[in-house]
Amino acid sequence: MLRLIRYIINGNALEVLAILVVVLLVWWVFSLITAPTTGPTPREPDDPSGSPGYAKVALGLFAAVLVLWGLSSISYSDDPPKGGRLHVVATGPQPDRDIVLRVDEQPVTPVLHADHHLAFPVPTGRHAVFLKDSTVDGSRDFEVEIREGDDLMLSVHPDLCPVQIDMSALTYGQPARSTRTPLDGVVIRTLPVVGVFTRTELPMPLPPGAVLSFNELPDALSPGLSASILIPLPCSMAQDDRALWAEARKRFPGLDDAARRVGYTEADPTRREVAAMDEERVFELFKQQGAALARETPP
């Protein structure tokens, strides 16, 4: 019985009702066929629906319909709303008070608040979104197309660009981000800048494994997986990976401490710099990084 109730609550009430109706009809037909034929035949009532047997069957079916309808309503009301989420990183000290987000002119309450990161539920479909951060001059308007399971990030200011930093080495001790070179077996450690998103007028899909606050990083990282963080930086400082990395370390002391602990230095190049190097410079840098790593590694 418990399994049947769970099956109904999971949204299968109509199927159960159909099965119940079929069972009752089969039982009724079988009872007519197997009814005793000996003795005087009782007179059929003028209105078969007035028979107590018919009334019991009708009342039973009606009660079953009510019960199954109620359980089905409960199951559908408990279903999570369909849609996706819009993510915002606030710039002020009180994100839940500073951020105002309206979808189709209706205010939306965040379902996630982690440090400066807020997430808002949005149903599937096309919507007009209004976004305001009270610590930033002006407001923003977006047109978003939400599909089931979408996670999109909105920039609170046109001059704030989301920057993706690889945290695999900085937090979890995995090998530092590296770039292959034309030389066989020569790999150069490059700065952990994954990408910069400069189209701030558009919603940005969250990259796999990316979080929007340091407290959201997982406690451990499974082999083969990566973890990164998206932080908003002024777009004027996000045009070059080296300037971007220096600015991120300055704004986030914990990031700078982790970079020093892992062994990143001012000599570590960007991916573009490695691509522009000749083979002699690549090999020289490879030896420098190897010597620096040997000095930092305890005996």
Backbone as CSV, one residue per row, in Angstrom:
resi,resn,N_x,N_y,N_z,CA_x,CA_y,CA_z,C_x,C_y,C_z
1,MET,0.824,-1.206,0.000,0.000,0.000,0.000,0.862,1.262,0.000
2,LEU,1.957,1.224,0.775,2.852,2.380,0.838,3.480,2.650,-0.523
3,ARG,3.845,1.585,-1.240,4.417,1.770,-2.576,3.397,2.385,-3.529
4,LEU,2.132,1.972,-3.397,1.082,2.524,-4.256,0.900,4.015,-4.012
5,ILE,0.884,4.403,-2.727,0.727,5.825,-2.400,1.902,6.625,-2.935
6,ARG,3.132,6.091,-2.778,4.312,6.791,-3.292,4.252,6.907,-4.814
7,TYR,3.745,5.857,-5.461,3.624,5.882,-6.929,2.631,6.957,-7.365
8,ILE,1.540,7.115,-6.585,0.537,8.137,-6.908,1.108,9.525,-6.703
9,ILE,1.825,9.725,-5.589,2.383,11.041,-5.279,3.423,11.440,-6.308
10,ASN,4.086,10.480,-6.922,5.093,10.785,-7.942,4.480,11.223,-9.267
11,GLY,3.137,11.416,-9.289,2.503,11.961,-10.479,1.847,10.932,-11.376
12,ASN,1.517,9.742,-10.835,0.923,8.691,-11.648,-0.516,8.394,-11.238
13,ALA,-1.228,9.412,-10.770,-2.590,9.223,-10.276,-3.535,8.777,-11.383
14,LEU,-3.407,9.352,-12.563,-4.310,8.994,-13.664,-4.137,7.530,-14.063
15,GLU,-2.891,7.054,-14.089,-2.661,5.661,-14.430,-3.298,4.734,-13.396
16,VAL,-3.146,5.090,-12.113,-3.735,4.267,-11.051,-5.256,4.286,-11.146
17,LEU,-5.843,5.451,-11.440,-7.293,5.545,-11.575,-7.797,4.672,-12.717
18,ALA,-7.093,4.693,-13.845,-7.507,3.866,-14.978,-7.469,2.385,-14.614
19,ILE,-6.394,1.982,-13.925,-6.290,0.580,-13.511,-7.426,0.209,-12.561
20,LEU,-7.754,1.129,-11.630,-8.824,0.866,-10.660,-10.170,0.713,-11.357
21,VAL,-10.432,1.583,-12.332,-11.704,1.490,-13.067,-11.802,0.160,-13.799
22,VAL,-10.710,-0.245,-14.455,-10.716,-1.519,-15.178,-10.957,-2.683,-14.221
23,VAL,-10.293,-2.648,-13.063,-10.468,-3.730,-12.081,-11.909,-3.806,-11.607
24,LEU,-12.513,-2.640,-11.321,-13.901,-2.631,-10.854,-14.855,-3.137,-11.931
25,LEU,-14.619,-2.743,-13.181,-15.480,-3.224,-14.267,-15.355,-4.727,-14.448
26,VAL,-14.126,-5.245,-14.396,-13.929,-6.693,-14.520,-14.601,-7.417,-13.368
27,TRP,-14.469,-6.849,-12.168,-15.106,-7.484,-10.999,-16.607,-7.509,-11.142
28,TRP,-17.180,-6.405,-11.671,-18.632,-6.321,-11.832,-19.121,-7.314,-12.877
29,VAL,-18.416,-7.384,-14.029,-18.815,-8.341,-15.068,-18.679,-9.769,-14.566
30,PHE,-17.592,-10.051,-13.855,-17.376,-11.402,-13.328,-18.467,-11.774,-12.331
31,SER,-18.904,-10.808,-11.527,-19.954,-11.099,-10.549,-21.276,-11.404,-11.239
32,LEU,-21.540,-10.764,-12.389,-22.764,-11.063,-13.134,-22.719,-12.465,-13.730
33,ILE,-21.508,-12.821,-14.251,-21.388,-14.128,-14.897,-21.501,-15.252,-13.889
34,THR,-20.929,-15.065,-12.720,-20.890,-16.141,-11.720,-22.068,-16.105,-10.769
35,ALA,-23.032,-15.223,-11.013,-24.188,-15.153,-10.106,-24.988,-16.446,-10.208
36,PRO,-25.545,-16.991,-9.114,-26.315,-18.253,-9.148,-27.568,-18.100,-10.005
37,THR,-27.855,-19.149,-10.775,-29.025,-19.113,-11.675,-30.169,-19.981,-11.188
38,THR,-29.986,-20.739,-10.085,-31.046,-21.607,-9.564,-32.025,-20.783,-8.771
39,GLY,-33.212,-21.288,-8.685,-34.238,-20.611,-7.910,-34.942,-19.551,-8.716
40,PRO,-35.903,-18.938,-8.113,-36.659,-17.903,-8.835,-35.770,-16.732,-9.190
41,THR,-35.940,-16.240,-10.396,-35.154,-15.095,-10.865,-35.739,-13.826,-10.308
42,PRO,-34.904,-13.030,-9.612,-35.444,-11.789,-9.032,-35.845,-10.824,-10.133
43,ARG,-36.867,-10.036,-9.837,-37.316,-9.058,-10.805,-36.315,-7.920,-10.919
44,GLU,-35.991,-7.586,-12.184,-35.077,-6.477,-12.412,-35.764,-5.173,-12.039
45,PRO,-35.072,-4.297,-11.360,-35.689,-3.005,-11.052,-35.881,-2.200,-12.329
46,ASP,-36.879,-1.325,-12.288,-37.150,-0.487,-13.455,-35.957,0.389,-13.800
47,ASP,-35.236,0.867,-12.797,-34.072,1.740,-13.040,-32.836,1.075,-12.452
48,PRO,-32.000,0.462,-13.312,-30.833,-0.245,-12.750,-29.949,0.640,-11.911
49,SER,-29.910,1.932,-12.188,-29.052,2.808,-11.393,-29.531,2.931,-9.974
50,GLY,-30.777,2.552,-9.697,-31.271,2.636,-8.323,-30.910,1.437,-7.497
51,SER,-30.289,0.430,-8.089,-29.900,-0.766,-7.357,-28.814,-0.434,-6.352
52,PRO,-28.873,-1.004,-5.120,-27.812,-0.752,-4.133,-26.444,-1.134,-4.652
53,GLY,-26.339,-2.208,-5.491,-25.040,-2.598,-6.028,-24.454,-1.536,-6.930
54,TYR,-25.302,-1.008,-7.810,-24.839,0.054,-8.687,-24.429,1.282,-7.884
55,ALA,-25.191,1.597,-6.862,-24.885,2.780,-6.040,-23.550,2.627,-5.340
56,LYS,-23.269,1.426,-4.834,-21.986,1.212,-4.162,-20.818,1.367,-5.127
57,VAL,-20.980,0.790,-6.333,-19.909,0.902,-7.322,-19.687,2.360,-7.699
58,ALA,-20.797,3.108,-7.931,-20.677,4.516,-8.316,-20.020,5.334,-7.211
59,LEU,-20.455,5.096,-5.962,-19.848,5.838,-4.844,-18.379,5.486,-4.682
60,GLY,-18.030,4.209,-4.877,-16.628,3.804,-4.771,-15.760,4.464,-5.818
61,LEU,-16.282,4.497,-7.072,-15.535,5.161,-8.135,-15.376,6.649,-7.861
62,PHE,-16.449,7.281,-7.379,-16.391,8.718,-7.090,-15.387,9.018,-5.986
63,ALA,-15.389,8.194,-4.930,-14.435,8.394,-3.833,-13.005,8.175,-4.312
64,ALA,-12.803,7.171,-5.168,-11.459,6.924,-5.686,-10.972,8.086,-6.525
65,VAL,-11.869,8.647,-7.340,-11.493,9.809,-8.155,-11.076,10.966,-7.272
66,LEU,-11.846,11.243,-6.201,-11.507,12.353,-5.302,-10.163,12.141,-4.626
67,VAL,-9.928,10.926,-4.134,-8.680,10.645,-3.432,-7.489,10.781,-4.378
68,LEU,-7.600,10.177,-5.558,-6.489,10.228,-6.500,-6.263,11.644,-7.015
69,TRP,-7.325,12.398,-7.210,-7.179,13.794,-7.634,-6.453,14.607,-6.569
70,GLY,-6.799,14.383,-5.294,-6.138,15.100,-4.217,-4.664,14.760,-4.123
71,LEU,-4.336,13.463,-4.213,-2.930,13.069,-4.155,-2.166,13.601,-5.357
72,SER,-2.814,13.595,-6.519,-2.141,14.128,-7.703,-1.888,15.614,-7.559
73,SER,-2.829,16.348,-6.974,-2.642,17.787,-6.772,-1.484,18.055,-5.834
74,ILE,-1.370,17.224,-4.785,-0.261,17.387,-3.847,1.065,17.153,-4.552
75,SER,1.127,16.111,-5.380,2.395,15.801,-6.059,2.787,16.912,-7.004
76,TYR,1.813,17.474,-7.750,2.146,18.534,-8.682,2.522,19.810,-7.961
77,SER,1.898,20.083,-6.800,2.234,21.298,-6.064,3.617,21.224,-5.455
78,ASP,4.103,19.983,-5.209,5.436,19.831,-4.632,6.535,19.830,-5.684
79,ASP,6.183,19.751,-6.964,7.198,19.749,-8.005,7.949,21.071,-8.017
80,PRO,9.278,21.057,-8.179,10.018,22.309,-8.249,9.652,23.078,-9.501
81,PRO,9.639,24.408,-9.432,9.311,25.195,-10.610,10.310,24.964,-11.724
82,LYS,9.792,24.938,-12.954,10.641,24.720,-14.104,11.323,26.024,-14.500
83,GLY,12.546,25.939,-14.969,13.242,27.137,-15.423,14.714,27.076,-15.092
84,GLY,15.331,28.243,-14.993,16.751,28.349,-14.689,16.989,29.398,-13.624
85,ARG,18.240,29.872,-13.560,18.591,30.867,-12.548,19.466,31.953,-13.160
86,LEU,19.299,33.156,-12.646,20.140,34.287,-12.997,21.054,34.585,-11.815
87,HIS,22.354,34.743,-12.091,23.349,34.931,-11.045,23.913,36.351,-11.124
88,VAL,24.073,36.954,-9.947,24.588,38.323,-9.850,25.636,38.360,-8.742
89,VAL,26.745,39.061,-8.993,27.751,39.303,-7.966,27.663,40.786,-7.589
90,ALA,27.225,41.049,-6.363,27.058,42.424,-5.897,28.409,43.046,-5.568
91,THR,28.470,44.364,-5.620,29.712,45.072,-5.317,29.721,45.677,-3.921
92,GLY,28.545,45.802,-3.299,28.458,46.415,-1.978,28.516,45.404,-0.851
93,PRO,28.500,45.890,0.405,28.639,44.990,1.558,27.365,44.236,1.920
94,GLN,26.208,44.645,1.399,24.936,44.010,1.743,24.199,43.605,0.464
95,PRO,24.598,42.514,-0.146,24.004,42.131,-1.437,22.498,41.966,-1.391
96,ASP,21.963,41.374,-0.310,20.520,41.133,-0.264,19.720,42.429,-0.200
97,ARG,20.356,43.524,0.223,19.682,44.818,0.242,20.062,45.680,-0.953
98,ASP,21.277,45.526,-1.440,21.757,46.384,-2.526,21.199,45.987,-3.889
99,ILE,20.925,44.688,-4.074,20.526,44.195,-5.395,19.004,44.154,-5.511
100,VAL,18.506,44.720,-6.604,17.090,44.624,-6.958,17.012,43.997,-8.347
101,LEU,16.266,42.891,-8.462,16.097,42.221,-9.751,14.609,41.986,-9.982
102,ARG,14.136,42.443,-11.156,12.738,42.243,-11.529,12.674,41.512,-12.864
103,VAL,11.782,40.552,-12.943,11.559,39.786,-14.166,10.157,40.102,-14.665
104,ASP,10.070,40.660,-15.857,8.782,41.086,-16.419,8.054,41.996,-15.428
105,GLU,8.821,42.921,-14.846,8.331,43.953,-13.915,7.909,43.398,-12.562
106,GLN,8.169,42.124,-12.305,7.833,41.525,-11.013,9.105,41.286,-10.208
107,PRO,9.171,41.771,-8.937,10.377,41.533,-8.126,10.567,40.046,-7.846
108,VAL,11.834,39.628,-7.821,12.181,38.221,-7.594,13.068,38.127,-6.363
109,THR,12.787,37.159,-5.510,13.570,36.921,-4.295,14.665,35.905,-4.581
110,PRO,15.897,36.151,-4.146,16.973,35.185,-4.420,16.767,33.877,-3.675
111,VAL,17.185,32.777,-4.301,17.123,31.457,-3.671,18.500,31.025,-3.185
112,LEU,19.532,31.837,-3.470,20.888,31.539,-3.019,21.575,32.838,-2.669
113,HIS,22.248,32.846,-1.501,23.044,33.999,-1.081,24.339,33.459,-0.474
114,ALA,25.438,33.575,-1.236,26.746,33.110,-0.785,27.732,34.264,-0.949
115,ASP,28.120,34.871,0.175,28.967,36.063,0.128,28.282,37.141,-0.723
116,HIS,28.931,37.561,-1.813,28.352,38.593,-2.685,27.564,37.998,-3.850
117,HIS,27.410,36.699,-3.853,26.739,35.999,-4.954,25.272,35.762,-4.608
118,LEU,24.384,36.221,-5.503,22.951,35.973,-5.373,22.470,35.245,-6.621
119,ALA,21.538,34.305,-6.437,20.942,33.574,-7.560,19.427,33.712,-7.479
120,PHE,18.799,34.007,-8.634,17.363,34.265,-8.695,16.705,33.247,-9.631
121,PRO,15.581,32.636,-9.207,14.887,31.683,-10.085,14.084,32.423,-11.154
122,VAL,14.126,31.894,-12.373,13.395,32.487,-13.494,12.757,31.364,-14.302
123,PRO,11.469,31.464,-14.630,10.828,30.394,-15.422,11.337,30.377,-16.856
124,THR,11.108,29.259,-17.528,11.536,29.137,-18.914,10.804,30.154,-19.787
125,GLY,11.458,30.516,-20.885,10.855,31.462,-21.818,11.682,32.727,-21.939
126,ARG,11.167,33.661,-22.715,11.820,34.945,-22.923,11.294,35.956,-21.919
127,HIS,12.220,36.704,-21.301,11.832,37.639,-20.248,12.620,38.948,-20.370
128,ALA,11.999,40.014,-19.870,12.671,41.300,-19.709,13.121,41.403,-18.253
129,VAL,14.408,41.663,-18.043,14.988,41.666,-16.696,15.539,43.054,-16.389
130,PHE,15.178,43.560,-15.215,15.703,44.821,-14.692,16.644,44.500,-13.543
131,LEU,17.838,45.088,-13.544,18.840,44.827,-12.510,19.389,46.143,-12.000
132,LYS,19.417,46.264,-10.674,19.948,47.476,-10.047,20.780,47.102,-8.831
133,ASP,21.997,47.648,-8.778,22.865,47.553,-7.605,22.966,48.962,-7.041
134,SER,22.479,49.147,-5.815,22.410,50.491,-5.256,23.775,51.125,-5.063
135,THR,24.841,50.317,-5.051,26.190,50.872,-4.889,26.813,51.259,-6.230
136,VAL,26.095,51.023,-7.325,26.596,51.325,-8.664,25.655,52.326,-9.317
137,ASP,26.205,53.318,-9.987,25.378,54.304,-10.678,24.627,53.645,-11.841
138,GLY,23.345,53.968,-11.934,22.551,53.465,-13.049,22.008,52.071,-12.807
139,SER,21.176,51.634,-13.746,20.582,50.298,-13.709,20.785,49.650,-15.069
140,ARG,20.423,48.377,-15.168,20.639,47.634,-16.406,19.366,46.889,-16.797
141,ASP,19.153,46.762,-18.105,18.030,46.011,-18.642,18.569,44.923,-19.569
142,PHE,18.036,43.711,-19.414,18.468,42.571,-20.206,17.253,41.889,-20.827
143,GLU,17.478,41.290,-21.980,16.524,40.352,-22.572,17.135,38.958,-22.439
144,VAL,16.453,38.071,-21.740,17.009,36.736,-21.497,16.062,35.676,-22.048
145,GLU,16.642,34.636,-22.549,15.909,33.452,-23.006,16.321,32.304,-22.099
146,ILE,15.402,31.857,-21.233,15.704,30.837,-20.234,15.192,29.485,-20.710
147,ARG,16.100,28.505,-20.712,15.733,27.123,-20.954,15.891,26.333,-19.661
148,GLU,15.325,25.164,-19.637,15.367,24.342,-18.424,16.808,24.085,-17.994
149,GLY,17.136,24.434,-16.743,18.459,24.182,-16.190,19.495,25.240,-16.503
150,ASP,19.121,26.334,-17.159,20.083,27.382,-17.495,20.609,28.081,-16.235
151,ASP,21.904,28.415,-16.252,22.528,29.253,-15.229,23.261,30.371,-15.952
152,LEU,22.721,31.589,-15.845,23.273,32.730,-16.565,23.713,33.802,-15.577
153,MET,24.829,34.444,-15.879,25.356,35.507,-15.035,25.087,36.860,-15.685
154,LEU,24.653,37.832,-14.868,24.428,39.196,-15.326,25.442,40.111,-14.664
155,SER,26.014,41.010,-15.444,26.959,41.990,-14.902,26.182,43.195,-14.399
156,VAL,26.489,43.647,-13.174,25.734,44.748,-12.581,26.112,46.094,-13.177
157,HIS,27.226,46.153,-13.924,27.678,47.415,-14.503,28.331,47.118,-15.848
158,PRO,28.111,47.983,-16.855,28.700,47.707,-18.173,30.219,47.701,-18.179
159,ASP,30.855,48.297,-17.164,32.317,48.352,-17.111,32.919,47.319,-16.167
160,LEU,32.120,46.339,-15.726,32.625,45.252,-14.889,32.566,43.953,-15.688
161,CYS,33.728,43.383,-15.976,33.820,42.175,-16.799,34.113,40.959,-15.921
162,PRO,33.335,39.888,-16.055,33.655,38.651,-15.329,34.948,38.032,-15.851
163,VAL,35.825,37.688,-14.918,37.132,37.097,-15.247,37.192,35.718,-14.604
164,GLN,37.588,34.709,-15.377,37.647,33.334,-14.876,39.080,32.966,-14.524
165,ILE,39.278,32.597,-13.237,40.595,32.212,-12.709,40.572,30.727,-12.354
166,ASP,41.557,29.986,-12.866,41.682,28.558,-12.556,42.203,28.393,-11.128
167,MET,41.441,27.676,-10.296,41.811,27.489,-8.892,42.368,26.098,-8.615
168,SER,42.578,25.290,-9.650,42.997,23.905,-9.436,44.329,23.824,-8.694
169,ALA,45.290,24.649,-9.077,46.591,24.650,-8.398,46.559,25.529,-7.158
170,LEU,45.864,26.660,-7.220,45.875,27.616,-6.115,45.227,27.069,-4.857
171,THR,44.216,26.236,-5.013,43.474,25.738,-3.850,43.691,24.263,-3.579
172,TYR,43.867,23.462,-4.637,43.855,22.009,-4.467,45.198,21.346,-4.719
173,GLY,46.249,22.112,-4.973,47.572,21.542,-5.135,47.772,20.752,-6.404
174,GLN,46.882,20.892,-7.368,47.080,20.202,-8.629,48.138,20.924,-9.461
175,PRO,48.660,20.288,-10.488,49.686,20.951,-11.307,49.196,22.297,-11.831
176,ALA,50.100,23.271,-11.824,49.746,24.616,-12.267,49.352,24.598,-13.734
177,ARG,48.519,25.566,-14.110,48.086,25.666,-15.496,49.301,25.808,-16.402
178,SER,49.332,25.042,-17.468,50.505,25.028,-18.325,50.094,25.080,-19.786
179,THR,51.052,25.477,-20.608,50.836,25.596,-22.048,51.899,24.794,-22.772
180,ARG,51.471,23.936,-23.677,52.421,23.151,-24.474,53.135,24.050,-25.478
181,THR,54.321,23.633,-25.850,55.132,24.388,-26.798,55.536,23.473,-27.952
182,PRO,56.063,24.058,-29.032,56.508,23.197,-30.145,57.639,22.245,-29.778
183,LEU,58.388,22.556,-28.698,59.492,21.688,-28.297,58.951,20.448,-27.601
184,ASP,59.428,19.300,-27.987,58.952,18.038,-27.447,59.262,17.946,-25.961
185,GLY,58.224,17.713,-25.138,58.391,17.544,-23.706,58.560,18.828,-22.930
186,VAL,58.504,19.971,-23.557,58.684,21.257,-22.888,57.313,21.888,-22.659
187,VAL,56.966,22.059,-21.380,55.686,22.651,-20.993,55.970,23.858,-20.107
188,ILE,55.357,24.980,-20.417,55.589,26.227,-19.673,54.411,26.502,-18.755
189,ARG,54.716,26.836,-17.512,53.660,27.230,-16.581,53.205,28.644,-16.926
190,THR,51.911,28.798,-17.155,51.347,30.102,-17.495,50.409,30.576,-16.397
191,LEU,50.079,31.840,-16.438,49.208,32.428,-15.427,47.825,31.763,-15.469
192,PRO,47.167,31.622,-14.312,45.919,30.845,-14.254,44.689,31.621,-14.709
193,VAL,44.842,32.401,-15.751,43.712,33.150,-16.301,43.086,32.314,-17.416
194,VAL,41.831,31.933,-17.229,41.153,31.081,-18.202,40.506,31.909,-19.304
195,GLY,39.835,32.991,-18.929,39.141,33.790,-19.931,38.554,35.047,-19.346
196,VAL,38.174,35.948,-20.219,37.548,37.214,-19.855,36.300,37.380,-20.711
197,PHE,35.223,37.819,-20.088,33.954,37.999,-20.787,33.637,39.485,-20.847
198,THR,33.769,40.063,-22.026,33.655,41.514,-22.188,32.292,41.961,-22.709
199,ARG,31.449,41.021,-23.168,30.118,41.399,-23.664,29.162,41.500,-22.486
200,THR,29.335,42.536,-21.691,28.566,42.653,-20.449,27.104,42.993,-20.681
201,GLU,26.733,43.352,-21.899,25.328,43.652,-22.185,24.511,42.384,-22.391
202,LEU,25.187,41.232,-22.429,24.517,39.955,-22.674,24.623,39.049,-21.447
203,PRO,23.608,38.211,-21.192,23.744,37.189,-20.144,24.856,36.213,-20.516
204,MET,25.640,35.809,-19.527,26.783,34.933,-19.768,26.530,33.556,-19.153
205,PRO,26.531,32.491,-19.948,26.381,31.148,-19.366,27.554,30.832,-18.436
206,LEU,27.242,30.284,-17.269,28.300,29.920,-16.332,29.089,28.732,-16.883
207,PRO,30.428,28.828,-16.914,31.233,27.696,-17.384,31.129,26.513,-16.424
208,PRO,31.287,25.292,-16.911,31.250,24.116,-16.021,32.332,24.207,-14.947
209,GLY,31.950,23.910,-13.716,32.898,23.918,-12.611,33.240,25.283,-12.067
210,ALA,32.608,26.344,-12.590,32.920,27.700,-12.128,31.958,28.119,-11.015
211,VAL,32.495,28.804,-10.010,31.690,29.347,-8.921,31.869,30.859,-8.905
212,LEU,31.047,31.541,-8.072,31.083,32.998,-8.053,31.502,33.564,-6.703
213,SER,31.894,32.707,-5.780,32.449,33.164,-4.507,33.414,32.109,-3.999
214,PHE,34.410,32.548,-3.224,35.437,31.614,-2.747,34.845,30.554,-1.821
215,ASN,33.806,30.905,-1.058,33.201,29.942,-0.143,32.439,28.839,-0.865
216,GLU,32.179,29.012,-2.142,31.466,27.992,-2.903,32.408,26.954,-3.524
217,LEU,33.693,27.174,-3.443,34.631,26.184,-3.958,34.508,24.891,-3.153
218,PRO,34.543,23.732,-3.808,34.393,22.467,-3.079,35.574,22.212,-2.146
219,ASP,35.333,21.395,-1.130,36.387,21.064,-0.174,37.499,20.249,-0.826
220,ALA,37.146,19.424,-1.766,38.131,18.588,-2.469,37.770,18.535,-3.938
221,LEU,38.762,18.227,-4.746,38.567,18.185,-6.194,38.882,16.778,-6.693
222,SER,37.932,16.185,-7.372,38.123,14.825,-7.888,39.153,14.828,-9.014
223,PRO,39.893,13.740,-9.166,40.891,13.662,-10.248,40.253,13.892,-11.617
224,GLY,40.925,14.658,-12.422,40.440,14.939,-13.764,39.499,16.120,-13.865
225,LEU,39.072,16.656,-12.725,38.167,17.797,-12.745,38.933,19.084,-12.441
226,SER,38.324,20.200,-12.804,38.921,21.502,-12.540,37.931,22.368,-11.790
227,ALA,38.441,23.387,-11.152,37.592,24.342,-10.439,38.096,25.745,-10.746
228,SER,37.165,26.644,-10.946,37.540,28.024,-11.243,36.551,28.967,-10.577
229,ILE,36.931,30.241,-10.517,36.076,31.258,-9.918,35.934,32.411,-10.897
230,LEU,34.739,32.971,-10.938,34.461,34.151,-11.752,34.399,35.365,-10.835
231,ILE,35.261,36.344,-11.097,35.282,37.559,-10.293,35.120,38.760,-11.228
232,PRO,34.339,39.769,-10.809,34.176,40.951,-11.655,35.333,41.928,-11.466
233,LEU,35.941,42.343,-12.567,37.014,43.334,-12.551,36.684,44.430,-13.561
234,PRO,37.221,45.638,-13.365,37.010,46.684,-14.374,37.474,46.215,-15.750
235,CYS,36.637,46.429,-16.736,36.959,45.950,-18.088,38.244,46.575,-18.615
236,SER,38.571,47.787,-18.165,39.801,48.434,-18.623,41.040,47.681,-18.166
237,MET,40.922,46.905,-17.075,42.045,46.130,-16.562,41.984,44.672,-17.010
238,ALA,40.990,44.339,-17.815,40.797,42.950,-18.213,41.154,42.716,-19.680
239,GLN,41.910,43.624,-20.273,42.279,43.473,-21.672,43.527,42.622,-21.851
240,ASP,44.359,42.557,-20.822,45.611,41.814,-20.885,45.676,40.864,-19.698
241,ASP,46.049,39.593,-19.947,46.064,38.599,-18.868,47.012,38.967,-17.739
242,ARG,48.141,39.578,-18.045,49.108,39.920,-17.003,48.565,41.031,-16.098
243,ALA,48.027,42.086,-16.699,47.448,43.162,-15.898,46.244,42.664,-15.110
244,LEU,45.470,41.812,-15.726,44.298,41.238,-15.059,44.712,40.420,-13.833
245,TRP,45.719,39.573,-13.992,46.189,38.723,-12.897,46.747,39.567,-11.756
246,ALA,47.495,40.618,-12.075,48.037,41.500,-11.040,46.916,42.207,-10.291
247,GLU,45.894,42.649,-11.005,44.771,43.331,-10.361,43.968,42.382,-9.484
248,ALA,43.773,41.159,-9.942,43.038,40.176,-9.142,43.786,39.865,-7.848
249,ARG,45.100,39.726,-7.916,45.891,39.452,-6.703,45.839,40.632,-5.737
250,LYS,45.781,41.842,-6.268,45.729,43.012,-5.402,44.375,43.147,-4.714
251,ARG,43.315,42.850,-5.419,41.966,43.000,-4.866,41.588,41.860,-3.924
252,PHE,42.198,40.691,-4.110,41.843,39.522,-3.301,43.114,38.987,-2.646
253,PRO,43.389,39.415,-1.401,44.624,38.998,-0.724,44.763,37.483,-0.615
254,GLY,43.654,36.784,-0.427,43.730,35.326,-0.335,44.218,34.708,-1.631
255,LEU,43.855,35.294,-2.738,44.325,34.822,-4.036,45.828,35.048,-4.177
256,ASP,46.286,36.184,-3.692,47.714,36.487,-3.752,48.511,35.533,-2.870
257,ASP,48.002,35.246,-1.664,48.686,34.308,-0.766,48.799,32.927,-1.410
258,ALA,47.713,32.483,-2.034,47.736,31.167,-2.673,48.728,31.145,-3.840
259,ALA,48.791,32.239,-4.599,49.721,32.301,-5.730,51.171,32.219,-5.252
260,ARG,51.476,32.895,-4.157,52.833,32.844,-3.604,53.152,31.443,-3.083
261,ARG,52.162,30.835,-2.437,52.389,29.500,-1.874,52.643,28.471,-2.967
262,VAL,51.934,28.575,-4.075,52.095,27.633,-5.174,53.385,27.893,-5.943
263,GLY,53.824,29.146,-5.956,55.085,29.448,-6.622,54.978,30.288,-7.876
264,TYR,53.822,30.912,-8.109,53.724,31.806,-9.252,54.641,33.014,-9.037
265,THR,55.319,33.430,-10.096,56.233,34.570,-10.011,55.891,35.588,-11.092
266,GLU,56.528,36.738,-11.007,56.309,37.775,-12.016,56.832,37.343,-13.384
267,ALA,57.717,36.352,-13.409,58.277,35.892,-14.679,57.365,34.922,-15.424
268,ASP,56.332,34.405,-14.746,55.427,33.470,-15.415,54.677,34.183,-16.538
269,PRO,54.673,33.615,-17.731,54.078,34.298,-18.879,52.579,34.011,-19.016
270,THR,51.958,34.743,-19.911,50.589,34.458,-20.310,50.618,33.477,-21.483
271,ARG,49.476,32.949,-21.827,49.410,32.021,-22.961,49.808,32.715,-24.259
272,ARG,49.378,33.949,-24.430,49.725,34.688,-25.646,51.225,34.937,-25.734
273,GLU,51.844,35.227,-24.588,53.286,35.459,-24.597,54.051,34.205,-24.998
274,VAL,53.604,33.045,-24.509,54.262,31.793,-24.872,54.113,31.534,-26.369
275,ALA,52.931,31.828,-26.912,52.689,31.587,-28.337,53.593,32.448,-29.219
276,ALA,54.021,33.613,-28.689,54.848,34.523,-29.489,56.346,34.282,-29.313
277,MET,56.742,33.376,-28.415,58.167,33.143,-28.144,58.796,32.253,-29.209
278,ASP,60.091,32.473,-29.455,60.827,31.548,-30.309,61.300,30.367,-29.453
279,GLU,61.833,29.351,-30.097,62.196,28.132,-29.381,63.283,28.369,-28.339
280,GLU,64.228,29.251,-28.627,65.306,29.520,-27.676,64.764,30.135,-26.398
281,ARG,63.839,31.082,-26.552,63.264,31.734,-25.359,62.385,30.753,-24.583
282,VAL,61.667,29.909,-25.281,60.836,28.910,-24.613,61.703,27.980,-23.767
283,PHE,62.797,27.489,-24.322,63.653,26.564,-23.589,64.323,27.249,-22.396
284,GLU,64.689,28.507,-22.549,65.298,29.250,-21.446,64.304,29.432,-20.300
285,LEU,63.069,29.779,-20.631,62.042,29.952,-19.603,61.721,28.619,-18.926
286,PHE,61.725,27.561,-19.689,61.475,26.237,-19.133,62.530,25.889,-18.081
287,LYS,63.792,26.191,-18.352,64.854,25.917,-17.388,64.717,26.815,-16.161
288,GLN,64.346,28.074,-16.347,64.170,28.974,-15.211,63.057,28.485,-14.285
289,GLN,61.943,28.070,-14.852,60.833,27.579,-14.023,61.224,26.294,-13.297
290,GLY,61.966,25.423,-13.952,62.407,24.193,-13.304,63.350,24.466,-12.154
291,ALA,64.281,25.430,-12.328,65.204,25.783,-11.251,64.468,26.416,-10.086
292,ALA,63.494,27.298,-10.370,62.726,27.936,-9.300,61.925,26.900,-8.525
293,LEU,61.356,25.932,-9.224,60.582,24.885,-8.552,61.477,24.028,-7.673
294,ALA,62.701,23.760,-8.112,63.630,22.962,-7.324,64.032,23.688,-6.041
295,ARG,64.198,25.010,-6.118,64.550,25.777,-4.924,63.410,25.819,-3.926
296,GLU,62.148,25.862,-4.417,61.007,25.967,-3.520,60.585,24.639,-2.944
297,THR,60.986,23.531,-3.567,60.589,22.207,-3.092,61.492,21.788,-1.943
298,PRO,60.942,21.494,-0.755,61.787,21.096,0.372,62.442,19.756,0.098
299,PRO,63.701,19.557,0.618,64.413,18.279,0.393,63.727,17.130,1.101
